[in-house]
Amino acid sequence: MKYMTKEWYEQSQVAGRPPFDKSLKDYVNRIHSTYWHEYKKMFPYPPDFMKTIDKLHDCEIVSANVVGNDYIIISDNSEWGVEGYTKILFKNAVVKKQDFDKQELGWCYDELYLAERGYELHVMFFEYGSSDVYELIVECENIEITNVEG
């Protein structure tokens, strides 16, 4: 990830706990703001799926698999007010990086970029109960997000 890196994540965890360090909190917020400023320049008219991706923060990854030419993630974000499970379908995908091989990770942050195929989504996942973070980079033609039954 270009903006929300592992170091940024670690600092954001520290900045969110008392005693609050105002300069650290300002730094973390500045990096986040810088990404959103760039995002707005890249996507003056954001793709529809971005509204739903914002709701995936803290959801639990149940599975992540290549199926044919697609990459599919199933997440459980029922703890966050969404019924059932969410299916994230990356159409005609190329997985550029996936440095995890387990489920039960939390969706932490994501960054979207324009790419040759269409979109490139970078996702940072955190492991529950630890400070470990993992990254996924998928380039694809489109992203479809739907609610599905568990």
Secondary structure, 3 states (H helix, E strand, C coil): CCCCCHHHHHHHHHHCCCCCCHHHHHHHHHHHHHHHHHHHHHCCCCCCHHHHHHHHCCCEEEEEEEECCEEEEEEECHHHCCCCEEEEEEECCEEEEECCCCCCEEEEEEEEEECCCCEEEEEEEEECCCCCEEEEEEEECEEEEEEECC
